[in-house]
Amino acid sequence: MIKAPRGTHDILPAEQPTWELLTRTAEELCALYGYRRLITPGFEETALFERTSGQGSDIVRKEMYTFSDRSGRSLTLRAEGTAPTARAYIEHGLAREPQPVKMYMLAPMYRYDRPQKGRYREHWQWNVEAIGSNDPAVDAEVIQLYDHFLRRLGVRQYSLELNSIGDRQCRPAYIERLEAWLDEHDDVLDEDARGKRETSPLRVFDTKNPDLQAALERAPKIGEWLCEDCREHFAAVRAFLNACGVSYELVPTLVRGLDYYTRTTFEFKGEALGAKSQILGGGRYDYLVEELGGPPTPGIGFGAGIERLVIQLEEEQVAATGEQPRIDVFFAFEDGAPRERIAALIAELRSRGTSADTDYAGRSLKGQLTQAGRLGAATTVIVREGDALLRRTGAEDEVVPLDALEAAL
């Protein structure tokens, strides 16, 4: 038996109400906040991710689905949403539009990772990006948008972690100090941390090793080395969040794993998987557009996984119910009833926006009526040879000649 590939999953009809709740709420809030939808290709030139994620990143080294097409070009399935958004911003001259350009994407991403609960090799992600402004108020808006999203859904068991990782002015001095500390404490580093250190020392903080996490608590923190501009920017972000009533925790070891991030970094954590687990990661990326060949252009955004949030909703029992959509009219047939004639009527009702269905499984009349009940039909029509019995919720049964059936409905 052929099954779905490992690390992928089907989203079944019974699960759609929850997914539709999430995506509909995301789209509604994006409209409220002025973010417009962007759809990028499912695959990009491999160089896009290599240049932005860094050759030594886990994404490039271990997780990308890369292949050569029939012309020998190296292509990669969309591994994350921010780099394609920046590529589209440059390619289509969006810098000529009023800034910032505020966009969002709801799309599948592809990472070759070890499958586990809520983490798939093909997973859905909601990206929100604001490109073209370094205003700290934009940082706060992006963060507050997701906080608003969770509150509207009724999610309560979550937290927001916040940090600043500086910029090109202050980060080099900090990296030099961090390198010295890592040299002195090389014995606490595991193999993964040593590999990350070779390409970006900041990445050593992005570890799941509890012993290493404890040791890194004693390492110098980037917050102690921020320049005046970065300190003022971060203070303003926090002030805007405070004004909006968004609660957060300052986490000095919070970093982002990609090279293009600067200043504000943040994560939302949920508790549905037994311990705090990331449901969103984001931050400011003021050098990304420039790295892709565009002019120096600031930006900020986030990527939020849909599958993990579905689990969060289910654990908190705030997910939408799995009921099927209700049917306006269901047609059941006695033996000898003119099914072809009713098929034309069903088509006419649907063309007018009335949902209609009938039996295609050869059920008995009793079985057909049971099916009408399962579908929550507001009106059940029992079609007979010369007339029809209309059974409406909250009303007495009514017998109607077939010639008058369309008018009666």
C-alpha positions in Angstrom: 0.0 0.0 0.0 1.4 3.4 -1.0 1.4 5.9 1.9 2.2 9.6 2.2 5.9 10.2 2.3 7.6 10.2 5.7 7.4 13.6 7.3 4.2 14.7 5.5 0.6 14.5 6.5 -2.9 14.7 5.0 -5.3 17.4 6.3 -8.5 15.5 6.3 -12.0 17.0 5.8 -12.8 16.6 9.5 -9.7 18.7 10.3 -10.6 21.5 7.9 -12.7 23.6 10.3 -9.7 24.1 12.6 -7.4 24.9 9.7 -9.9 27.2 8.2 -10.3 29.0 11.6 -6.6 29.6 11.7 -6.1 30.8 8.1 -9.3 32.9 8.1 -8.3 34.6 11.3 -4.8 35.2 10.0 -6.1 36.7 6.8 -8.6 38.9 8.6 -6.0 40.3 10.9 -3.6 40.9 8.1 -6.3 43.0 6.4 -6.9 44.9 9.6 -3.2 45.7 9.9 -2.7 46.5 6.3 -0.7 43.5 5.1 -1.3 42.2 1.6 -1.0 38.6 0.4 2.0 37.4 -1.5 2.4 34.1 -3.3 5.9 33.0 -4.4 6.9 29.9 -6.3 7.2 26.6 -4.5 10.8 26.3 -5.5 13.6 28.9 -5.9 17.2 29.1 -7.2 19.3 27.3 -4.6 21.6 30.4 -4.4 18.8 32.4 -2.8 18.8 30.2 0.3 22.6 29.7 0.3 23.3 33.4 0.2 20.7 34.4 2.8 20.9 31.5 5.2 24.7 31.1 5.2 26.6 28.1 3.9 27.2 26.8 7.4 23.6 27.0 8.6 21.6 23.9 9.4 19.1 24.8 6.7 21.7 24.7 4.0 23.9 21.9 5.3 21.2 19.5 6.4 17.6 20.5 5.6 17.1 21.7 2.1 15.4 19.7 -0.6 17.7 20.6 -3.5 17.6 19.1 -7.0 18.8 19.8 -10.6 16.2 20.3 -13.2 16.5 19.0 -16.8 18.6 22.0 -17.8 21.0 21.4 -14.9 19.9 24.4 -12.8 20.1 23.9 -9.1 16.7 24.5 -7.5 15.4 24.2 -3.9 11.9 23.7 -2.6 10.9 26.7 -0.5 12.7 26.3 2.8 11.5 29.4 4.5 9.4 32.5 3.5 11.4 35.6 4.3 14.1 35.2 1.6 11.6 34.6 -1.2 9.6 37.7 0.0 12.8 39.8 -0.2 13.6 38.4 -3.6 10.1 39.4 -4.9 10.5 42.8 -3.3 13.7 43.4 -5.3 12.7 41.7 -8.5 9.4 43.6 -8.9 10.7 47.0 -7.8 8.5 47.2 -4.7 10.9 49.8 -3.3 9.1 52.3 -5.6 5.9 51.7 -3.6 5.1 53.6 -0.4 7.3 52.1 2.4 7.1 49.9 4.3 5.7 47.3 2.0 3.6 45.0 4.3 3.0 41.5 3.0 2.1 38.0 4.2 2.2 34.5 2.9 0.4 31.3 3.9 2.2 28.4 2.2 3.9 25.1 2.6 7.6 25.0 3.5 10.0 22.1 3.0 12.7 21.0 5.4 14.5 17.6 5.6 14.2 17.3 9.4 13.6 14.4 11.8 9.7 14.1 11.9 8.1 14.5 15.3 4.9 15.7 16.7 3.9 19.0 15.1 7.1 19.1 13.0 6.9 17.8 9.4 9.1 17.9 6.4 6.3 19.6 4.5 4.7 22.0 6.9 2.5 25.1 6.6 3.7 28.4 7.7 2.3 31.9 8.1 4.9 34.6 7.2 4.4 38.3 7.9 6.9 40.8 6.6 7.3 44.6 6.7 10.1 45.7 4.4 11.3 49.3 4.1 11.2 50.8 7.6 13.5 50.7 10.6 10.9 52.3 12.9 10.8 50.4 16.2 7.0 50.8 16.1 6.9 48.4 13.1 8.8 45.8 15.2 6.1 46.2 17.9 3.3 46.0 15.3 4.5 42.7 13.9 4.8 41.2 17.3 1.5 42.6 18.5 -0.2 41.2 15.4 0.6 37.7 16.4 -0.3 38.3 20.1 -3.6 39.7 18.8 -4.0 36.5 16.7 -3.5 34.2 19.6 -5.9 36.2 21.8 -8.6 36.2 19.2 -8.3 32.4 18.9 -8.7 32.1 22.6 -5.1 30.7 23.2 -3.9 31.4 26.7 -0.9 29.1 27.4 1.8 30.9 25.6 4.7 33.3 26.2 6.7 35.8 24.3 10.5 35.9 24.5 12.4 39.0 23.3 16.0 40.1 22.7 18.2 42.4 20.6 21.3 41.0 18.8 22.7 44.4 17.7 24.0 45.3 14.3 27.2 45.7 12.2 28.3 48.6 14.5 28.3 46.8 17.8 28.2 43.1 17.1 31.8 42.6 15.9 33.2 43.7 19.4 30.8 41.3 21.1 31.7 38.4 18.7 35.3 39.0 19.6 34.5 38.7 23.3 32.3 35.7 22.8 35.0 33.9 20.8 37.4 34.4 23.7 34.9 33.0 26.1 34.3 30.0 23.8 38.0 29.4 23.6 38.2 29.3 27.4 35.2 26.9 27.6 35.7 24.7 24.6 35.2 21.6 26.8 31.5 22.4 27.3 30.8 22.6 23.6 29.3 19.7 21.8 30.0 18.8 18.2 27.0 20.6 16.9 28.0 23.8 18.7 31.5 23.6 17.3 30.2 23.3 13.8 27.9 26.4 14.3 30.7 28.4 15.8 32.8 28.0 12.6 30.2 29.9 10.6 28.6 32.2 13.1 29.5 32.1 16.9 26.1 33.5 17.8 24.5 30.2 16.7 26.0 28.3 19.6 23.1 29.8 21.7 20.7 28.1 19.4 21.0 24.7 21.0 18.7 22.0 22.5 21.4 20.5 24.7 20.4 21.3 28.3 23.9 21.1 29.7 25.2 23.5 27.0 22.3 25.8 27.6 23.2 25.9 31.3 26.9 26.6 30.5 26.0 29.4 28.1 24.1 31.2 30.8 27.6 32.3 32.0 28.7 33.5 28.6 28.8 37.2 27.8 25.5 38.5 26.5 25.0 40.6 23.4 22.7 43.0 25.4 25.7 44.1 27.4 27.5 45.2 24.1 24.8 47.1 22.2 25.7 50.4 20.8 23.7 53.5 21.7 21.5 53.3 18.5 20.6 49.6 19.1 19.9 50.3 22.8 17.6 53.1 22.0 15.9 51.1 19.3 15.3 48.1 21.6 14.0 50.4 24.4 11.5 51.9 22.0 10.3 48.5 20.8 9.7 47.5 24.5 7.9 50.9 25.1 5.5 50.3 22.2 4.8 46.7 23.3 4.1 48.0 26.9 1.8 50.6 25.5 -0.1 47.9 23.5 -0.4 45.6 26.6 1.8 42.9 25.2 3.6 40.8 27.9 7.1 39.6 27.2 10.2 38.1 28.8 13.7 39.4 28.1 15.9 36.4 27.2 19.5 37.5 26.7 20.5 34.2 24.9 17.7 34.4 22.3 19.3 34.6 18.8 18.1 33.8 15.3 19.9 31.1 13.3 20.2 33.0 10.0 22.9 35.5 9.0 20.6 38.3 7.9 19.0 39.0 11.3 19.7 42.2 13.3 18.5 43.9 16.4 15.0 42.7 17.5 14.6 39.0 17.8 11.5 37.2 19.3 9.8 33.9 19.8 6.4 32.9 20.9 6.3 29.7 22.9 3.4 27.4 23.4 3.0 24.6 26.0 1.0 22.1 24.0 3.8 19.6 23.6 4.5 19.1 27.3 7.1 21.8 27.6 7.5 25.3 26.1 7.9 24.9 22.4 8.4 27.5 19.7 5.3 28.3 17.6 6.8 31.4 16.0 10.2 32.8 15.3 11.0 36.2 14.0 13.1 39.3 14.0 14.6 42.3 12.2 16.7 41.6 9.0 18.1 45.0 7.9 20.8 43.4 5.7 18.7 40.8 3.8 17.7 42.9 0.8 21.2 44.2 0.4 22.7 40.7 0.5 20.4 39.8 -2.4 21.6 42.7 -4.6 19.1 45.3 -3.6 19.7 48.7 -1.9 20.2 48.8 1.9 16.7 48.2 3.1 15.5 47.5 6.6 12.8 44.9 7.3 11.2 42.8 10.0 8.9 39.7 10.0 8.1 36.3 11.4 7.4 32.7 10.4 4.7 30.9 12.4 4.1 27.2 12.0 0.4 26.1 11.5 0.7 22.5 12.6 2.1 23.2 16.1 -0.6 25.9 16.7 -3.3 23.3 15.7 -2.0 21.1 18.5 -2.0 24.1 20.8 -5.6 24.8 20.0 -6.6 21.2 20.5 -4.8 21.0 23.9 -6.5 24.1 25.1 -9.9 22.9 23.7 -10.4 26.1 21.7 -10.3 24.5 18.2 -13.3 24.8 15.9 -15.5 21.7 15.9 -15.1 19.1 13.3 -18.7 19.2 12.1 -19.4 19.1 8.4 -20.9 22.2 6.7 -24.7 22.1 6.9 -26.7 21.4 3.7 -29.6 23.6 2.7 -31.6 20.8 0.8 -31.2 17.1 0.7 -33.1 15.0 -1.8 -34.2 11.4 -0.9 -35.9 9.1 -3.4 -38.6 6.5 -3.1 -38.4 3.7 -5.7 -39.6 4.9 -9.1 -39.0 8.6 -8.4 -37.6 10.7 -11.4 -34.0 11.1 -10.4 -32.9 12.7 -13.7 -35.5 15.4 -13.3 -34.3 16.2 -9.8 -30.7 16.2 -11.0 -31.6 19.2 -13.1 -33.2 20.9 -10.1 -30.2 20.2 -7.9 -28.0 21.9 -10.5 -30.3 24.9 -10.7 -30.4 25.3 -6.9 -26.6 25.2 -6.7 -26.2 27.8 -9.5 -28.3 30.1 -7.3 -26.1 29.6 -4.2 -28.2 27.0 -2.4 -26.3 24.0 -1.2 -27.9 20.7 -2.2 -27.0 17.1 -2.1 -28.5 13.6 -2.6 -27.7 10.0 -2.1 -25.2 8.3 -4.4 -24.6 5.1 -2.4 -27.9 3.2 -3.2 -29.2 3.6 0.4 -32.7 2.6 1.4 -35.1 5.5 2.0 -34.5 5.1 5.7 -30.7 5.3 5.1 -31.1 8.3 2.9 -33.0 10.1 5.7 -30.3 9.2 8.1 -27.7 10.7 5.8 -29.8 13.9 5.5 -29.6 14.1 9.3 -25.8 13.6 9.3 -25.4 16.5 6.9 -27.7 18.7 9.0 -30.0 19.4 6.1 -32.4 22.3 6.8 -34.9 20.9 4.3 -35.3 17.2 3.3 -37.2 16.5 0.1 -38.6 13.0 -0.2 -39.2 12.6 -4.0 -42.0 10.2 -5.1 -43.3 9.3 -8.5 -45.7 12.3 -8.9 -45.0 14.6 -5.9 -42.6 15.4 -3.1 -42.8 15.6 0.6 -41.0 18.6 2.1 -39.7 18.2 5.6 -38.4 21.4 7.1 -36.9 22.0 10.5 -39.5 23.4 12.8 -42.4 23.1 10.4 -45.1 20.6 9.4 -44.5 18.3 6.4 -45.8 19.6 3.1 -46.8 17.7 0.0 -45.9 19.5 -3.3 -46.5 18.5 -6.9 -43.2 18.0 -8.8 -44.1 20.8 -11.2 -44.3 23.2 -8.2 -41.2 21.8 -6.4 -38.7 24.4 -7.6 -41.0 27.3 -6.6 -41.6 25.7 -3.2 -37.8 25.5 -2.5 
